[in-house]
Amino acid sequence: MEKKPYRGRYPTAAMVLIDQGITSAPRQVHKEELRWADGIDITYILKDLTPVKFREASDTLMLLAYQEMMRYEESKWKFARFDVKLGRLKKGHDLPEIASFPCAMHDEPEIAVYGPGYEVPQRHFLYNKVEDILEIVKRYPGKVSKQAPYKVVKLVISIREPR
């Protein structure tokens, strides 16, 4: 699987986030250690994305994931994840320092990001993961700081093609 170069033209959602200072240019990495597929990971390092800023930028981040997946529309599987640095308290020492919130692999970018368009019991889609991140304080009561419960530090979009 070949990386598709940007040639200075990033997706429109990426340009909005870069202009707002939320992220810098993406980095594409070819994943060679995979046994079952060829793959590329597109990584956006997010800057100072506290709960309030994450809530404001979440729609643009989901659009960004969708646009990046569409760049590789011919590839079989697409998925994404948010990496979150938790503001752990002493009671939360059993929590990981960086928690990952991945969505399930899907062949349709729109479904992987926004869901099938109707209510399903599974919470596998990226929009569900955004909701999970926004509810971290409720999920880990007394284990994360109420003042600074987390910072979203990375968005990784993964593209896979079976071998």
Phi and psi in radians as a Rosetta constraint file:
Dihedral C 1 N 2 CA 2 C 2 CIRCULARHARMONIC -1.717 0.35
Dihedral N 2 CA 2 C 2 N 3 CIRCULARHARMONIC 2.480 0.35
Dihedral C 2 N 3 CA 3 C 3 CIRCULARHARMONIC -1.252 0.35
Dihedral N 3 CA 3 C 3 N 4 CIRCULARHARMONIC 2.485 0.35
Dihedral C 3 N 4 CA 4 C 4 CIRCULARHARMONIC -1.676 0.35
Dihedral N 4 CA 4 C 4 N 5 CIRCULARHARMONIC 1.997 0.35
Dihedral C 4 N 5 CA 5 C 5 CIRCULARHARMONIC -1.201 0.35
Dihedral N 5 CA 5 C 5 N 6 CIRCULARHARMONIC 2.631 0.35
Dihedral C 5 N 6 CA 6 C 6 CIRCULARHARMONIC -1.426 0.35
Dihedral N 6 CA 6 C 6 N 7 CIRCULARHARMONIC -0.603 0.35
Dihedral C 6 N 7 CA 7 C 7 CIRCULARHARMONIC 0.921 0.35
Dihedral N 7 CA 7 C 7 N 8 CIRCULARHARMONIC 0.723 0.35
Dihedral C 7 N 8 CA 8 C 8 CIRCULARHARMONIC 1.369 0.35
Dihedral N 8 CA 8 C 8 N 9 CIRCULARHARMONIC 0.025 0.35
Dihedral C 8 N 9 CA 9 C 9 CIRCULARHARMONIC -2.027 0.35
Dihedral N 9 CA 9 C 9 N 10 CIRCULARHARMONIC 1.692 0.35
Dihedral C 9 N 10 CA 10 C 10 CIRCULARHARMONIC -1.567 0.35
Dihedral N 10 CA 10 C 10 N 11 CIRCULARHARMONIC 2.798 0.35
Dihedral C 10 N 11 CA 11 C 11 CIRCULARHARMONIC -0.969 0.35
Dihedral N 11 CA 11 C 11 N 12 CIRCULARHARMONIC 2.661 0.35
Dihedral C 11 N 12 CA 12 C 12 CIRCULARHARMONIC -1.058 0.35
Dihedral N 12 CA 12 C 12 N 13 CIRCULARHARMONIC -0.653 0.35
Dihedral C 12 N 13 CA 13 C 13 CIRCULARHARMONIC -1.121 0.35
Dihedral N 13 CA 13 C 13 N 14 CIRCULARHARMONIC -0.644 0.35
Dihedral C 13 N 14 CA 14 C 14 CIRCULARHARMONIC -1.119 0.35
Dihedral N 14 CA 14 C 14 N 15 CIRCULARHARMONIC -0.729 0.35
Dihedral C 14 N 15 CA 15 C 15 CIRCULARHARMONIC -1.102 0.35
Dihedral N 15 CA 15 C 15 N 16 CIRCULARHARMONIC -0.688 0.35
Dihedral C 15 N 16 CA 16 C 16 CIRCULARHARMONIC -1.083 0.35
Dihedral N 16 CA 16 C 16 N 17 CIRCULARHARMONIC -0.822 0.35
Dihedral C 16 N 17 CA 17 C 17 CIRCULARHARMONIC -1.180 0.35
Dihedral N 17 CA 17 C 17 N 18 CIRCULARHARMONIC -0.629 0.35
Dihedral C 17 N 18 CA 18 C 18 CIRCULARHARMONIC -1.150 0.35
Dihedral N 18 CA 18 C 18 N 19 CIRCULARHARMONIC -0.766 0.35
Dihedral C 18 N 19 CA 19 C 19 CIRCULARHARMONIC -1.093 0.35
Dihedral N 19 CA 19 C 19 N 20 CIRCULARHARMONIC -0.594 0.35
Dihedral C 19 N 20 CA 20 C 20 CIRCULARHARMONIC -1.404 0.35
Dihedral N 20 CA 20 C 20 N 21 CIRCULARHARMONIC -0.103 0.35
Dihedral C 20 N 21 CA 21 C 21 CIRCULARHARMONIC 1.366 0.35
Dihedral N 21 CA 21 C 21 N 22 CIRCULARHARMONIC 0.278 0.35
Dihedral C 21 N 22 CA 22 C 22 CIRCULARHARMONIC -1.432 0.35
Dihedral N 22 CA 22 C 22 N 23 CIRCULARHARMONIC -0.550 0.35
Dihedral C 22 N 23 CA 23 C 23 CIRCULARHARMONIC -2.519 0.35
Dihedral N 23 CA 23 C 23 N 24 CIRCULARHARMONIC 2.908 0.35
Dihedral C 23 N 24 CA 24 C 24 CIRCULARHARMONIC -1.896 0.35
Dihedral N 24 CA 24 C 24 N 25 CIRCULARHARMONIC -3.034 0.35
Dihedral C 24 N 25 CA 25 C 25 CIRCULARHARMONIC -1.044 0.35
Dihedral N 25 CA 25 C 25 N 26 CIRCULARHARMONIC 2.572 0.35
Dihedral C 25 N 26 CA 26 C 26 CIRCULARHARMONIC -1.299 0.35
Dihedral N 26 CA 26 C 26 N 27 CIRCULARHARMONIC 2.824 0.35
Dihedral C 26 N 27 CA 27 C 27 CIRCULARHARMONIC -2.163 0.35
Dihedral N 27 CA 27 C 27 N 28 CIRCULARHARMONIC 2.198 0.35
Dihedral C 27 N 28 CA 28 C 28 CIRCULARHARMONIC -1.767 0.35
Dihedral N 28 CA 28 C 28 N 29 CIRCULARHARMONIC 2.291 0.35
Dihedral C 28 N 29 CA 29 C 29 CIRCULARHARMONIC -2.230 0.35
Dihedral N 29 CA 29 C 29 N 30 CIRCULARHARMONIC 2.250 0.35
Dihedral C 29 N 30 CA 30 C 30 CIRCULARHARMONIC -1.383 0.35
Dihedral N 30 CA 30 C 30 N 31 CIRCULARHARMONIC 2.212 0.35
Dihedral C 30 N 31 CA 31 C 31 CIRCULARHARMONIC -1.597 0.35
Dihedral N 31 CA 31 C 31 N 32 CIRCULARHARMONIC 1.848 0.35
Dihedral C 31 N 32 CA 32 C 32 CIRCULARHARMONIC -1.642 0.35
Dihedral N 32 CA 32 C 32 N 33 CIRCULARHARMONIC -0.341 0.35
Dihedral C 32 N 33 CA 33 C 33 CIRCULARHARMONIC -1.460 0.35
Dihedral N 33 CA 33 C 33 N 34 CIRCULARHARMONIC 0.028 0.35
Dihedral C 33 N 34 CA 34 C 34 CIRCULARHARMONIC -1.312 0.35
Dihedral N 34 CA 34 C 34 N 35 CIRCULARHARMONIC 2.368 0.35
Dihedral C 34 N 35 CA 35 C 35 CIRCULARHARMONIC -1.525 0.35
Dihedral N 35 CA 35 C 35 N 36 CIRCULARHARMONIC -0.583 0.35
Dihedral C 35 N 36 CA 36 C 36 CIRCULARHARMONIC -1.757 0.35
Dihedral N 36 CA 36 C 36 N 37 CIRCULARHARMONIC -0.135 0.35
Dihedral C 36 N 37 CA 37 C 37 CIRCULARHARMONIC -2.752 0.35
Dihedral N 37 CA 37 C 37 N 38 CIRCULARHARMONIC 2.822 0.35
Dihedral C 37 N 38 CA 38 C 38 CIRCULARHARMONIC -1.599 0.35
Dihedral N 38 CA 38 C 38 N 39 CIRCULARHARMONIC 2.583 0.35
Dihedral C 38 N 39 CA 39 C 39 CIRCULARHARMONIC -2.699 0.35
Dihedral N 39 CA 39 C 39 N 40 CIRCULARHARMONIC 2.797 0.35
Dihedral C 39 N 40 CA 40 C 40 CIRCULARHARMONIC -2.335 0.35
Dihedral N 40 CA 40 C 40 N 41 CIRCULARHARMONIC 2.351 0.35
Dihedral C 40 N 41 CA 41 C 41 CIRCULARHARMONIC -1.943 0.35
Dihedral N 41 CA 41 C 41 N 42 CIRCULARHARMONIC 2.272 0.35
Dihedral C 41 N 42 CA 42 C 42 CIRCULARHARMONIC -1.894 0.35
Dihedral N 42 CA 42 C 42 N 43 CIRCULARHARMONIC 2.053 0.35
Dihedral C 42 N 43 CA 43 C 43 CIRCULARHARMONIC -1.958 0.35
Dihedral N 43 CA 43 C 43 N 44 CIRCULARHARMONIC 2.261 0.35
Dihedral C 43 N 44 CA 44 C 44 CIRCULARHARMONIC -1.980 0.35
Dihedral N 44 CA 44 C 44 N 45 CIRCULARHARMONIC 2.064 0.35
Dihedral C 44 N 45 CA 45 C 45 CIRCULARHARMONIC -1.477 0.35
Dihedral N 45 CA 45 C 45 N 46 CIRCULARHARMONIC 2.139 0.35
Dihedral C 45 N 46 CA 46 C 46 CIRCULARHARMONIC -1.701 0.35
Dihedral N 46 CA 46 C 46 N 47 CIRCULARHARMONIC 2.461 0.35
Dihedral C 46 N 47 CA 47 C 47 CIRCULARHARMONIC -1.938 0.35
Dihedral N 47 CA 47 C 47 N 48 CIRCULARHARMONIC 2.182 0.35
Dihedral C 47 N 48 CA 48 C 48 CIRCULARHARMONIC 0.907 0.35
Dihedral N 48 CA 48 C 48 N 49 CIRCULARHARMONIC 0.807 0.35
Dihedral C 48 N 49 CA 49 C 49 CIRCULARHARMONIC -1.659 0.35
Dihedral N 49 CA 49 C 49 N 50 CIRCULARHARMONIC 1.410 0.35
Dihedral C 49 N 50 CA 50 C 50 CIRCULARHARMONIC -1.328 0.35
Dihedral N 50 CA 50 C 50 N 51 CIRCULARHARMONIC 3.013 0.35
Dihedral C 50 N 51 CA 51 C 51 CIRCULARHARMONIC -0.917 0.35
Dihedral N 51 CA 51 C 51 N 52 CIRCULARHARMONIC -0.770 0.35
Dihedral C 51 N 52 CA 52 C 52 CIRCULARHARMONIC -1.150 0.35
Dihedral N 52 CA 52 C 52 N 53 CIRCULARHARMONIC -0.804 0.35
Dihedral C 52 N 53 CA 53 C 53 CIRCULARHARMONIC -1.175 0.35
Dihedral N 53 CA 53 C 53 N 54 CIRCULARHARMONIC -0.627 0.35
Dihedral C 53 N 54 CA 54 C 54 CIRCULARHARMONIC -1.128 0.35
Dihedral N 54 CA 54 C 54 N 55 CIRCULARHARMONIC -0.747 0.35
Dihedral C 54 N 55 CA 55 C 55 CIRCULARHARMONIC -1.031 0.35
Dihedral N 55 CA 55 C 55 N 56 CIRCULARHARMONIC -0.765 0.35
Dihedral C 55 N 56 CA 56 C 56 CIRCULARHARMONIC -1.160 0.35
Dihedral N 56 CA 56 C 56 N 57 CIRCULARHARMONIC -0.626 0.35
Dihedral C 56 N 57 CA 57 C 57 CIRCULARHARMONIC -1.651 0.35
Dihedral N 57 CA 57 C 57 N 58 CIRCULARHARMONIC -0.067 0.35
Dihedral C 57 N 58 CA 58 C 58 CIRCULARHARMONIC -1.066 0.35
Dihedral N 58 CA 58 C 58 N 59 CIRCULARHARMONIC -0.708 0.35
Dihedral C 58 N 59 CA 59 C 59 CIRCULARHARMONIC -1.117 0.35
Dihedral N 59 CA 59 C 59 N 60 CIRCULARHARMONIC -0.720 0.35
Dihedral C 59 N 60 CA 60 C 60 CIRCULARHARMONIC -1.185 0.35
Dihedral N 60 CA 60 C 60 N 61 CIRCULARHARMONIC -0.652 0.35
Dihedral C 60 N 61 CA 61 C 61 CIRCULARHARMONIC -1.140 0.35
Dihedral N 61 CA 61 C 61 N 62 CIRCULARHARMONIC -0.700 0.35
Dihedral C 61 N 62 CA 62 C 62 CIRCULARHARMONIC -1.163 0.35
Dihedral N 62 CA 62 C 62 N 63 CIRCULARHARMONIC -0.694 0.35
Dihedral C 62 N 63 CA 63 C 63 CIRCULARHARMONIC -1.089 0.35
Dihedral N 63 CA 63 C 63 N 64 CIRCULARHARMONIC -0.695 0.35
Dihedral C 63 N 64 CA 64 C 64 CIRCULARHARMONIC -1.058 0.35
Dihedral N 64 CA 64 C 64 N 65 CIRCULARHARMONIC -0.806 0.35
Dihedral C 64 N 65 CA 65 C 65 CIRCULARHARMONIC -1.045 0.35
Dihedral N 65 CA 65 C 65 N 66 CIRCULARHARMONIC -0.754 0.35
Dihedral C 65 N 66 CA 66 C 66 CIRCULARHARMONIC -1.081 0.35
Dihedral N 66 CA 66 C 66 N 67 CIRCULARHARMONIC -0.816 0.35
Dihedral C 66 N 67 CA 67 C 67 CIRCULARHARMONIC -1.103 0.35
Dihedral N 67 CA 67 C 67 N 68 CIRCULARHARMONIC -0.694 0.35
Dihedral C 67 N 68 CA 68 C 68 CIRCULARHARMONIC -1.169 0.35
Dihedral N 68 CA 68 C 68 N 69 CIRCULARHARMONIC -0.704 0.35
Dihedral C 68 N 69 CA 69 C 69 CIRCULARHARMONIC -1.113 0.35
Dihedral N 69 CA 69 C 69 N 70 CIRCULARHARMONIC -0.640 0.35
Dihedral C 69 N 70 CA 70 C 70 CIRCULARHARMONIC -1.199 0.35
Dihedral N 70 CA 70 C 70 N 71 CIRCULARHARMONIC -0.456 0.35
Dihedral C 70 N 71 CA 71 C 71 CIRCULARHARMONIC -1.078 0.35
Dihedral N 71 CA 71 C 71 N 72 CIRCULARHARMONIC -0.507 0.35
Dihedral C 71 N 72 CA 72 C 72 CIRCULARHARMONIC -1.965 0.35
Dihedral N 72 CA 72 C 72 N 73 CIRCULARHARMONIC 0.746 0.35
Dihedral C 72 N 73 CA 73 C 73 CIRCULARHARMONIC -1.002 0.35
Dihedral N 73 CA 73 C 73 N 74 CIRCULARHARMONIC -0.576 0.35
Dihedral C 73 N 74 CA 74 C 74 CIRCULARHARMONIC -1.292 0.35
Dihedral N 74 CA 74 C 74 N 75 CIRCULARHARMONIC -0.252 0.35
Dihedral C 74 N 75 CA 75 C 75 CIRCULARHARMONIC -1.315 0.35
Dihedral N 75 CA 75 C 75 N 76 CIRCULARHARMONIC 2.666 0.35
Dihedral C 75 N 76 CA 76 C 76 CIRCULARHARMONIC -1.208 0.35
Dihedral N 76 CA 76 C 76 N 77 CIRCULARHARMONIC -0.966 0.35
Dihedral C 76 N 77 CA 77 C 77 CIRCULARHARMONIC -2.084 0.35
Dihedral N 77 CA 77 C 77 N 78 CIRCULARHARMONIC 2.539 0.35
Dihedral C 77 N 78 CA 78 C 78 CIRCULARHARMONIC -2.443 0.35
Dihedral N 78 CA 78 C 78 N 79 CIRCULARHARMONIC 2.498 0.35
Dihedral C 78 N 79 CA 79 C 79 CIRCULARHARMONIC -2.781 0.35
Dihedral N 79 CA 79 C 79 N 80 CIRCULARHARMONIC 2.978 0.35
Dihedral C 79 N 80 CA 80 C 80 CIRCULARHARMONIC -2.574 0.35
Dihedral N 80 CA 80 C 80 N 81 CIRCULARHARMONIC 2.894 0.35
Dihedral C 80 N 81 CA 81 C 81 CIRCULARHARMONIC -2.649 0.35
Dihedral N 81 CA 81 C 81 N 82 CIRCULARHARMONIC 2.641 0.35
Dihedral C 81 N 82 CA 82 C 82 CIRCULARHARMONIC -1.850 0.35
Dihedral N 82 CA 82 C 82 N 83 CIRCULARHARMONIC 2.364 0.35
Dihedral C 82 N 83 CA 83 C 83 CIRCULARHARMONIC -1.811 0.35
Dihedral N 83 CA 83 C 83 N 84 CIRCULARHARMONIC 2.291 0.35
Dihedral C 83 N 84 CA 84 C 84 CIRCULARHARMONIC -2.195 0.35
Dihedral N 84 CA 84 C 84 N 85 CIRCULARHARMONIC 2.230 0.35
Dihedral C 84 N 85 CA 85 C 85 CIRCULARHARMONIC -1.558 0.35
Dihedral N 85 CA 85 C 85 N 86 CIRCULARHARMONIC 2.035 0.35
Dihedral C 85 N 86 CA 86 C 86 CIRCULARHARMONIC -1.443 0.35
Dihedral N 86 CA 86 C 86 N 87 CIRCULARHARMONIC 2.454 0.35
Dihedral C 86 N 87 CA 87 C 87 CIRCULARHARMONIC -1.539 0.35
Dihedral N 87 CA 87 C 87 N 88 CIRCULARHARMONIC 1.309 0.35
Dihedral C 87 N 88 CA 88 C 88 CIRCULARHARMONIC -1.266 0.35
Dihedral N 88 CA 88 C 88 N 89 CIRCULARHARMONIC 2.520 0.35
Dihedral C 88 N 89 CA 89 C 89 CIRCULARHARMONIC -1.731 0.35
Dihedral N 89 CA 89 C 89 N 90 CIRCULARHARMONIC 3.125 0.35
Dihedral C 89 N 90 CA 90 C 90 CIRCULARHARMONIC -1.025 0.35
Dihedral N 90 CA 90 C 90 N 91 CIRCULARHARMONIC -0.674 0.35
Dihedral C 90 N 91 CA 91 C 91 CIRCULARHARMONIC -1.166 0.35
Dihedral N 91 CA 91 C 91 N 92 CIRCULARHARMONIC -0.356 0.35
Dihedral C 91 N 92 CA 92 C 92 CIRCULARHARMONIC -1.688 0.35
Dihedral N 92 CA 92 C 92 N 93 CIRCULARHARMONIC 0.334 0.35
Dihedral C 92 N 93 CA 93 C 93 CIRCULARHARMONIC -1.116 0.35
Dihedral N 93 CA 93 C 93 N 94 CIRCULARHARMONIC -0.323 0.35
Dihedral C 93 N 94 CA 94 C 94 CIRCULARHARMONIC -1.402 0.35
Dihedral N 94 CA 94 C 94 N 95 CIRCULARHARMONIC -0.208 0.35
Dihedral C 94 N 95 CA 95 C 95 CIRCULARHARMONIC -1.383 0.35
Dihedral N 95 CA 95 C 95 N 96 CIRCULARHARMONIC 2.609 0.35
Dihedral C 95 N 96 CA 96 C 96 CIRCULARHARMONIC -1.216 0.35
Dihedral N 96 CA 96 C 96 N 97 CIRCULARHARMONIC 2.682 0.35
Dihedral C 96 N 97 CA 97 C 97 CIRCULARHARMONIC -1.185 0.35
Dihedral N 97 CA 97 C 97 N 98 CIRCULARHARMONIC -0.743 0.35
Dihedral C 97 N 98 CA 98 C 98 CIRCULARHARMONIC -2.026 0.35
Dihedral N 98 CA 98 C 98 N 99 CIRCULARHARMONIC 2.089 0.35
Dihedral C 98 N 99 CA 99 C 99 CIRCULARHARMONIC -1.817 0.35
Dihedral N 99 CA 99 C 99 N 100 CIRCULARHARMONIC 2.427 0.35
Dihedral C 99 N 100 CA 100 C 100 CIRCULARHARMONIC -1.834 0.35
Dihedral N 100 CA 100 C 100 N 101 CIRCULARHARMONIC 2.446 0.35
Dihedral C 100 N 101 CA 101 C 101 CIRCULARHARMONIC -2.143 0.35
Dihedral N 101 CA 101 C 101 N 102 CIRCULARHARMONIC 1.499 0.35
Dihedral C 101 N 102 CA 102 C 102 CIRCULARHARMONIC -1.583 0.35
Dihedral N 102 CA 102 C 102 N 103 CIRCULARHARMONIC 2.563 0.35
Dihedral C 102 N 103 CA 103 C 103 CIRCULARHARMONIC -1.651 0.35
Dihedral N 103 CA 103 C 103 N 104 CIRCULARHARMONIC 2.863 0.35
Dihedral C 103 N 104 CA 104 C 104 CIRCULARHARMONIC -1.289 0.35
Dihedral N 104 CA 104 C 104 N 105 CIRCULARHARMONIC 2.689 0.35
Dihedral C 104 N 105 CA 105 C 105 CIRCULARHARMONIC -1.239 0.35
Dihedral N 105 CA 105 C 105 N 106 CIRCULARHARMONIC 2.420 0.35
Dihedral C 105 N 106 CA 106 C 106 CIRCULARHARMONIC -2.600 0.35
Dihedral N 106 CA 106 C 106 N 107 CIRCULARHARMONIC 2.755 0.35
Dihedral C 106 N 107 CA 107 C 107 CIRCULARHARMONIC -1.605 0.35
Dihedral N 107 CA 107 C 107 N 108 CIRCULARHARMONIC -0.186 0.35
Dihedral C 107 N 108 CA 108 C 108 CIRCULARHARMONIC -1.908 0.35
Dihedral N 108 CA 108 C 108 N 109 CIRCULARHARMONIC 2.008 0.35
Dihedral C 108 N 109 CA 109 C 109 CIRCULARHARMONIC -0.984 0.35
Dihedral N 109 CA 109 C 109 N 110 CIRCULARHARMONIC -0.705 0.35
Dihedral C 109 N 110 CA 110 C 110 CIRCULARHARMONIC -1.097 0.35
Dihedral N 110 CA 110 C 110 N 111 CIRCULARHARMONIC -0.702 0.35
Dihedral C 110 N 111 CA 111 C 111 CIRCULARHARMONIC -1.262 0.35
Dihedral N 111 CA 111 C 111 N 112 CIRCULARHARMONIC -0.707 0.35
Dihedral C 111 N 112 CA 112 C 112 CIRCULARHARMONIC -1.022 0.35
Dihedral N 112 CA 112 C 112 N 113 CIRCULARHARMONIC -0.641 0.35
Dihedral C 112 N 113 CA 113 C 113 CIRCULARHARMONIC -1.584 0.35
Dihedral N 113 CA 113 C 113 N 114 CIRCULARHARMONIC -0.915 0.35
Dihedral C 113 N 114 CA 114 C 114 CIRCULARHARMONIC -1.799 0.35
Dihedral N 114 CA 114 C 114 N 115 CIRCULARHARMONIC -0.087 0.35
Dihedral C 114 N 115 CA 115 C 115 CIRCULARHARMONIC 1.525 0.35
Dihedral N 115 CA 115 C 115 N 116 CIRCULARHARMONIC 3.095 0.35
Dihedral C 115 N 116 CA 116 C 116 CIRCULARHARMONIC -1.359 0.35
Dihedral N 116 CA 116 C 116 N 117 CIRCULARHARMONIC -0.118 0.35
Dihedral C 116 N 117 CA 117 C 117 CIRCULARHARMONIC 1.715 0.35
Dihedral N 117 CA 117 C 117 N 118 CIRCULARHARMONIC -0.012 0.35
Dihedral C 117 N 118 CA 118 C 118 CIRCULARHARMONIC -2.465 0.35
Dihedral N 118 CA 118 C 118 N 119 CIRCULARHARMONIC 2.864 0.35
Dihedral C 118 N 119 CA 119 C 119 CIRCULARHARMONIC -1.296 0.35
Dihedral N 119 CA 119 C 119 N 120 CIRCULARHARMONIC 2.247 0.35
Dihedral C 119 N 120 CA 120 C 120 CIRCULARHARMONIC -2.240 0.35
Dihedral N 120 CA 120 C 120 N 121 CIRCULARHARMONIC 2.674 0.35
Dihedral C 120 N 121 CA 121 C 121 CIRCULARHARMONIC -1.242 0.35
Dihedral N 121 CA 121 C 121 N 122 CIRCULARHARMONIC -0.437 0.35
Dihedral C 121 N 122 CA 122 C 122 CIRCULARHARMONIC -1.329 0.35
Dihedral N 122 CA 122 C 122 N 123 CIRCULARHARMONIC 2.605 0.35
Dihedral C 122 N 123 CA 123 C 123 CIRCULARHARMONIC -2.031 0.35
Dihedral N 123 CA 123 C 123 N 124 CIRCULARHARMONIC 1.042 0.35
Dihedral C 123 N 124 CA 124 C 124 CIRCULARHARMONIC -1.696 0.35
Dihedral N 124 CA 124 C 124 N 125 CIRCULARHARMONIC -0.109 0.35
Dihedral C 124 N 125 CA 125 C 125 CIRCULARHARMONIC -1.697 0.35
Dihedral N 125 CA 125 C 125 N 126 CIRCULARHARMONIC 2.809 0.35
Dihedral C 125 N 126 CA 126 C 126 CIRCULARHARMONIC -1.091 0.35
Dihedral N 126 CA 126 C 126 N 127 CIRCULARHARMONIC -0.648 0.35
Dihedral C 126 N 127 CA 127 C 127 CIRCULARHARMONIC -1.102 0.35
Dihedral N 127 CA 127 C 127 N 128 CIRCULARHARMONIC -0.552 0.35
Dihedral C 127 N 128 CA 128 C 128 CIRCULARHARMONIC -1.148 0.35
Dihedral N 128 CA 128 C 128 N 129 CIRCULARHARMONIC -0.645 0.35
Dihedral C 128 N 129 CA 129 C 129 CIRCULARHARMONIC -1.204 0.35
Dihedral N 129 CA 129 C 129 N 130 CIRCULARHARMONIC -0.599 0.35
Dihedral C 129 N 130 CA 130 C 130 CIRCULARHARMONIC -1.076 0.35
Dihedral N 130 CA 130 C 130 N 131 CIRCULARHARMONIC -0.782 0.35
Dihedral C 130 N 131 CA 131 C 131 CIRCULARHARMONIC -1.079 0.35
Dihedral N 131 CA 131 C 131 N 132 CIRCULARHARMONIC -0.725 0.35
Dihedral C 131 N 132 CA 132 C 132 CIRCULARHARMONIC -1.063 0.35
Dihedral N 132 CA 132 C 132 N 133 CIRCULARHARMONIC -0.721 0.35
Dihedral C 132 N 133 CA 133 C 133 CIRCULARHARMONIC -1.142 0.35
Dihedral N 133 CA 133 C 133 N 134 CIRCULARHARMONIC -0.767 0.35
Dihedral C 133 N 134 CA 134 C 134 CIRCULARHARMONIC -1.118 0.35
Dihedral N 134 CA 134 C 134 N 135 CIRCULARHARMONIC -0.365 0.35
Dihedral C 134 N 135 CA 135 C 135 CIRCULARHARMONIC -1.797 0.35
Dihedral N 135 CA 135 C 135 N 136 CIRCULARHARMONIC 0.362 0.35
Dihedral C 135 N 136 CA 136 C 136 CIRCULARHARMONIC -1.023 0.35
Dihedral N 136 CA 136 C 136 N 137 CIRCULARHARMONIC -0.693 0.35
Dihedral C 136 N 137 CA 137 C 137 CIRCULARHARMONIC -1.086 0.35
Dihedral N 137 CA 137 C 137 N 138 CIRCULARHARMONIC -0.699 0.35
Dihedral C 137 N 138 CA 138 C 138 CIRCULARHARMONIC -1.234 0.35
Dihedral N 138 CA 138 C 138 N 139 CIRCULARHARMONIC -0.609 0.35
Dihedral C 138 N 139 CA 139 C 139 CIRCULARHARMONIC -1.231 0.35
Dihedral N 139 CA 139 C 139 N 140 CIRCULARHARMONIC -0.645 0.35
Dihedral C 139 N 140 CA 140 C 140 CIRCULARHARMONIC -2.119 0.35
Dihedral N 140 CA 140 C 140 N 141 CIRCULARHARMONIC 1.122 0.35
Dihedral C 140 N 141 CA 141 C 141 CIRCULARHARMONIC -1.111 0.35
Dihedral N 141 CA 141 C 141 N 142 CIRCULARHARMONIC 2.289 0.35
Dihedral C 141 N 142 CA 142 C 142 CIRCULARHARMONIC 1.355 0.35
Dihedral N 142 CA 142 C 142 N 143 CIRCULARHARMONIC -0.040 0.35
Dihedral C 142 N 143 CA 143 C 143 CIRCULARHARMONIC -1.853 0.35
Dihedral N 143 CA 143 C 143 N 144 CIRCULARHARMONIC -0.383 0.35
Dihedral C 143 N 144 CA 144 C 144 CIRCULARHARMONIC -2.128 0.35
Dihedral N 144 CA 144 C 144 N 145 CIRCULARHARMONIC 2.658 0.35
Dihedral C 144 N 145 CA 145 C 145 CIRCULARHARMONIC -1.128 0.35
Dihedral N 145 CA 145 C 145 N 146 CIRCULARHARMONIC 2.384 0.35
Dihedral C 145 N 146 CA 146 C 146 CIRCULARHARMONIC -1.321 0.35
Dihedral N 146 CA 146 C 146 N 147 CIRCULARHARMONIC -0.463 0.35
Dihedral C 146 N 147 CA 147 C 147 CIRCULARHARMONIC -1.301 0.35
Dihedral N 147 CA 147 C 147 N 148 CIRCULARHARMONIC -0.766 0.35
Dihedral C 147 N 148 CA 148 C 148 CIRCULARHARMONIC -2.419 0.35
Dihedral N 148 CA 148 C 148 N 149 CIRCULARHARMONIC 1.316 0.35
Dihedral C 148 N 149 CA 149 C 149 CIRCULARHARMONIC -1.194 0.35
Dihedral N 149 CA 149 C 149 N 150 CIRCULARHARMONIC -0.521 0.35
Dihedral C 149 N 150 CA 150 C 150 CIRCULARHARMONIC -2.933 0.35
Dihedral N 150 CA 150 C 150 N 151 CIRCULARHARMONIC 2.905 0.35
Dihedral C 150 N 151 CA 151 C 151 CIRCULARHARMONIC -2.353 0.35
Dihedral N 151 CA 151 C 151 N 152 CIRCULARHARMONIC 2.281 0.35
Dihedral C 151 N 152 CA 152 C 152 CIRCULARHARMONIC -1.426 0.35
Dihedral N 152 CA 152 C 152 N 153 CIRCULARHARMONIC 2.107 0.35
Dihedral C 152 N 153 CA 153 C 153 CIRCULARHARMONIC -1.884 0.35
Dihedral N 153 CA 153 C 153 N 154 CIRCULARHARMONIC -0.320 0.35
Dihedral C 153 N 154 CA 154 C 154 CIRCULARHARMONIC -2.725 0.35
Dihedral N 154 CA 154 C 154 N 155 CIRCULARHARMONIC 2.528 0.35
Dihedral C 154 N 155 CA 155 C 155 CIRCULARHARMONIC -2.120 0.35
Dihedral N 155 CA 155 C 155 N 156 CIRCULARHARMONIC 2.144 0.35
Dihedral C 155 N 156 CA 156 C 156 CIRCULARHARMONIC -2.087 0.35
Dihedral N 156 CA 156 C 156 N 157 CIRCULARHARMONIC 2.142 0.35
Dihedral C 156 N 157 CA 157 C 157 CIRCULARHARMONIC -1.840 0.35
Dihedral N 157 CA 157 C 157 N 158 CIRCULARHARMONIC 2.197 0.35
Dihedral C 157 N 158 CA 158 C 158 CIRCULARHARMONIC -1.987 0.35
Dihedral N 158 CA 158 C 158 N 159 CIRCULARHARMONIC 2.360 0.35
Dihedral C 158 N 159 CA 159 C 159 CIRCULARHARMONIC -2.104 0.35
Dihedral N 159 CA 159 C 159 N 160 CIRCULARHARMONIC 2.297 0.35
Dihedral C 159 N 160 CA 160 C 160 CIRCULARHARMONIC -2.314 0.35
Dihedral N 160 CA 160 C 160 N 161 CIRCULARHARMONIC 2.486 0.35
Dihedral C 160 N 161 CA 161 C 161 CIRCULARHARMONIC -2.261 0.35
Dihedral N 161 CA 161 C 161 N 162 CIRCULARHARMONIC 2.168 0.35
Dihedral C 161 N 162 CA 162 C 162 CIRCULARHARMONIC -1.087 0.35
Dihedral N 162 CA 162 C 162 N 163 CIRCULARHARMONIC 2.597 0.35
